[in-house]
Amino acid sequence: MSQPGSVKLENIVKRHGSFTALHGIDLEINPGEFFAFLGPSGSGKTTTLRILAGLEPVNDGRVLLDDVDVTHVQPGERDVAMVFQSYALYPHMTVAENIAFPLKMIRTPASTIESSVKEAAAKVGIEHLLARRPGQLSGGQQQRCALARAIVRKPRLFLLDEPLSNLDAKLRVETRAELRRLQRSLGVTTVYVTHDQEEAMTVADRLAVFMEGRIVQVGTPKEVFLRPANAVVAAFIGTPPMNLMPATLADGQVSLEGASLPISGVQVQGTRDVTLGVRPGDLRIADPVQRDPVTPDQGAPARGIPARVEFVEDLGDSVIAILTVGSQHIKMRLDQHADLQEGQQVFLTFAPTAAHLFDRQTGERLPSA
């Protein structure tokens, strides 16, 4: 078996005519790591994966596998296996023949092929389906066949392009756990492309967030969730994603919609226009008795942000409330016992440490104290 490979991308630029798909991608992936490329459609993640596989040429930059420059090396000579979104199985071949195909291409002895096919099929739980053809398989079984075909050659790099997107929701959840188990048992470096941030957060050791042909943040799922580098990442990560609201920061407090709330952990001098980010699960209903009412004489700020409940989604184990704050909609997650009514006026608050602050103009996260 090949040793798990390290990956290094240096200033990768990819153009399609006048359109630039990748704007100088720099990235390092460690041997044996499960690494996810996460981003919306058109962000450049699949293009980057295809460049790694050797299926797309680059206009500038270098691709290194185990510190060897493979930028212009053919796909078949890179010791890389790829699972496509469509699975790309041969319909006229049996499952066993599909799995065996990569080994036949490199002229592996027939005796070795048979044992390797059985071993790969057993690893993904389809050893009882070897005589069937792809048309006789369910979507989940086809996906497992594609995985077995990829791992049978024991490559140093395993590339997965949205491999679960054709499965139903329940099967996706089950299969991603099996994928993680499989990757750990093989110890192979794995790069996984997805637009589903929950998928990336649950399977990856680390991930890169792609936006418009650039990597905007690299880190562990926990790091990216707890400290998004900018407002774009903050709005993309989380279910539901972070609420972002225009506010003013001064003297350790943020002010919006007549309310002024304390925040901590940000080092900024003077008054500044910011974007306040608060995750739906961090919002709380303020106690109306404790609220300082705004009066024309005093002008005292409320202790809670005024909001109106527009819609309540009961998810069984929790409740998602959609509220209007000023002119925008935000979301709040509460436990299943929450008693909110549509049309109700409430006041929202959050812990000082729960606030994420971003520069209003650049969108970048403000420096920590």
N, C-alpha and C positions, 0 to 999 in steps of 0.2 A: 504493500500500500504506500502511496505517495505521502510524504510528510505534509502537514497542513502548511499552506503557503502564506507569506506576507504579501500585502498589496500596497503599492504606493502610486498615487496619481500626482503628477507634477504639472501644474498650469495647463490642464487640458482645455483646449478650445475646439469647438465643433461648430461649423457653419453649414447652412443649407442655402446656397446662393447668398443673398443679402441678409438673410436671417441668421442670427447667432444663437444657436441652441444651448451652448455651454460657454460661460464667460470665465475661463481660467480656473478649473476645478483642481484644488489641492486637497489630498486626503491620504491618510495612512490607516490600514486595517491590519490588526495583529494576527499572527498565526493561531488558528483554532477558534477565532472569534466569530460569533453570530452577529453580523452587522446589517442594519436595515437602512435602505434609502427610502425616505418618507417625503411625500410632497403631493400637491394636487396634480391633476392631468396637465401635461405640457410643461412641467417644471424642470425636466431634464434627467430624471432619475433612470428611466429605461434606456435613454441614449447612453448614459454613463455605463450602465450594465453591459450594453452591447459593445461598447468600446473595450471594456474589460475582457469580453469574450473574443474579441478580434473580429466581430461582425460589422463594425463601423470603423472607418479610418478617422484619424484626427487631423485637424488643420494645424494644430500646434500642441506642444507638450509631450510628456513621456508617460508610458505605462511600465511599471516595474513589478515583476513577480519574483519574490525571493531575491530582491536587489538586482535582478537581471532585466535589462531593457527588452521588452517584448512588443514595443509599440508597433513594429511592422512584421511581427511574427504571425503566421497563419493560424486560424482558430484551432485546427487539428493538432498543432504542435505546442499548444499552451498548457496542456494537461488540465483543461477546464471542462466541467460539465454544466449544461444549462437546462433548466426546466422552463418551457414557455407557457404563457398564459393559456394557449389553446391546446397544450399537451403535445401536439404534433406527433401523434402515434400513427403508425402505418396500418391502415384498416384491413389490408389483406393478410397481415401477419398475426399469429397468435400472440398472447401476452408473453410467452416464453421467447418467441422469436423477436419481439420488440425489445425486450430486455437484453437479449443476446447481441443485438445489432452492433453496438459500439465495440464489443469484443471481437466480432467477426471482421470488422473494418481494420483492426490492427492485427489480424491473423493469429488470434489466440487459439491454442489447441482445443479441439472439440471436447476432450475430457474435462479440461479446466473450465470451459464455457458452461457446461451443464451444472457443475457444482457451484459456480459463481452465480448463475441465474437463480438457482434454488435459494442460495444464501441471501441474495438481494431481495427476492420476493418475500422471504420469511421476515426480513427486517421491516417491511411495510405491510405485512399481513395479507398477502395475496397469493400465497403458495398454492392454494386450492383453485386458483383461477388460471393457471398457466396454459391450459389448452383452449381457453376462450379467445375470441377476437374482440377488439375494442368496441365494436358495435353491440356486443352482448354485455357490456359493463355499464354500471352506473357512473355518474360524473365523478364520485369519490373514488371509485375503483380505477377509473382511467387516470386520475391524478396520481394514485399510488403506483400505477404501472410506469408513468412518466418519471416518478421519483426513483423507482427501482432501476430504470434504464440509466438514470444519471449517476447513481451511486455504484453500479456494478463494476465500473472501471476503476473505482477508488481514486478519484482525481484529487489534486491538491487544492482546487478551488471549485466551489459549488455555487452556481448562480441561479436564483429563483426569481422569475419575472411575474409577479402577482399570481402565484400558483393556486391561490384559494378563491379567486374572484368568481369562478364559475360554480361554486358550491353554495348550497343554501346556508342560512345563517347558523343553524344548529351544527351542521357538519363542519363549517368553517372553524367554529370554536373548538370542536373536538380535534380537528386535524392540525390546527396550529400547535396544540400541546404535543401531539405526536411528532410533528416536525422538530420541535425543540428537543424532544427526547432522542429522536433519530440523530440529530446533529451532534448532540453530546456523546452519543455512543460511538459515532464515527470519528469525532474529533476533527472534522474537516472544516477549514475556513469557509464560511457561508455568507454570501451577500444576497439580501432579500429585498426586493422592490415591492412597495405597497403604497397605496394612497390612503389606507385605513390606519389611522393613528393608534387605535386600540390594538390592532394586530401588531404593529411595530413595537408598541410599548410592552406587550406581553412576551414577545419572543426574542427581542434583541438584547445583546450585551451592551452595545452602543448603537447610536443611529445618527445619520446626517439628515438634516431637514433641508430639502431643496425648494427654492422659490425662483421662478423665472430664470432658470439656467445658472443659478448660483447656489452654493451651500451657505446657508445663513446661520447654522448652528450645528455643532457636533458635540455629543455627550451621551451619558447613560440616559435611559428613559426617565429616571428620577430627576436627574440634573435638568433636563430639558423641561420637564413638567414644573419643577419648583422654581426655576430661574430662567424663563424664556428670554432669549437675548434681545428680542425686539417685539413690538406689538403684533407684527405679522405672525410670528411663531406662537405668541400667546393666544391669538385668535384661532389658530389651527389645532393646537394641542388641547385635549380635554374633551370629555363628553358629559354635558354640553361644554363648549369652549368658554374661555374666559370672557367675562363682560368687560368692555372697554368704554370708558366715559370721559368726556372732556372735563378737566378740573383745573384748579389753581393751587399751587403748592407754596406755602409760606410758613415759616416758624414751626416746622414739624407737624403741620396740619394740611389736609386737602379740603378745599371748599368747592361745593357744587350744589346747584339747585337750592340755595339758601341754607345748606347744612355745612358744618365744619367739623371734620373728624380727625383724630390724632393718627399719625402713622409713625413707623419706626424703621430704622435700617437704611435710610437714604441720606446721603451727604450732599446737600445742595444749599448754596447761599442765596439769600434774597427771595424775591417772588418769581415764580416761573409757571408758564402754561404747560400743563402736563396732560397725558392720557392716563387715567386711573384704571388699573385692571384689578378685578376681583373675581375669583372663581365662584360659580353658582353655589357650591357647597360651603363657601365661607361667608355668605351673606346671612344675616340674622334679622328678625323682626325686633325693632327697638321697643322697649316698654314705653307706651304713650305717657305714663305717669311721670317718667324720668325725663321727658322731652321738654326743653326750654322753648316755649312758643315764640314765634317771631311776631313782634308787635311794632307798629309804626313808631312808638316812642323809644323802645329799647333797641330794636334792630338786632336782637340777640339771635345767633344762629341756632337752628334746630340741631339736636344731637343725632338725628336720624335723617336719611335722605328720603324726601317725600316720593312716594310711588303709588301707582294704581294697579291693582290686580286685573289683568285682562283675560287670562285663561289659565286653568289649572289642569295639568296632565297627571292622572293617577297611574303610576307604574306598578302599583302593588306594594313593593318594598320601600318605595319613596315617592315623592311628589315633586314634579317640576312646575313651578309657577312662572308664567310669562307676565312681566310687569312693564309699565311705562314709567320711565324716569325722564322728565323733560319731554323731549320730542323723539326719544329712542326707546326700543324694546330691549329689555335685559331678561336673563333667566336666573332663577333661584331654585336650589335643590333643598328639600326639607324631608323629614322622616314621614312615614305613612300616617302618623297621627295628626299631622298639621291640619288646622281648620282655617282654610282661606276660602273666601268667597269671591267670585268674579264681580268686579266693580268696587271692591273694598279698597279704602285708602289705608296705606300702611307707611311706616317709616323704617328704613333699612339702615343697618349698621354692620360693622365687621371689626375683627380684632386688628390692632395697629400693625401686627406682623403679617397680616393677610393681604396687605395692599401691594400691588406691583405698579411701579411708576415708570412711565416712558416719556421721552421728550416728544412734545406735541408735533414738532416739525420733522424730526428725523425718524421718529419711531423707535429709537434705540433705548435700551434700558438705562435708567439713571444709575450712577455709581453708588455702591453701598457705603455705609458709614464704616 
